[in-house]
């Protein structure tokens, strides 16, 4: 007696088509990199002139490179960007500035939390993309490695010693995951 189980590549009712899935990936990754750029802008507005300025600028430059890639992908693929970009514009800057105002360790805790959420997100995309999307997969793999570098920088700079680290990172991770879910769809 065999059970009728869909295989991993079978679509179920309501599942996006492969094309829709890739469009969602490009849309959400563009939104995420835009939000990351704004987080670093907020952090730099507070900490940019101090000892943390150079490392924040380094991470912001990498995020800018990621954003440019996804801006090009949006145009090349004719993908509609998320309608939430104005929200991420304000929210990203506010999150970056607020955590920086709490101190350098809190800013680094923000980086750790966001990058851990992005790591999971990018890994799920890599698992879902097939060989026909090799250039996109290569870009995501490169960007994922840089995001993990940012997480490691945050940990090296004592993020875990930030006051309320566990609560702060939990809230930021949950917010990041909600932003991802919304940006894929809106």
Secondary structure, DSSP 8 states (H G I E B T S, - for coil): -------TT---TT---HHHHHHHHHHHHHHHHHHHHHHHHHHHHHHTTSTTHHHHHHHHHHHHHHHHHHHHHHHHHT----TTHHHHHHHHHHHHHHHHHT-HHHHHHHHHHHHHHHHHHHHHHHHH--GGGHHHHHHHHHHHHHHHHHHHHHHHTTGGGSTTHHHHHHHHHHHHHHHHHHHHH-
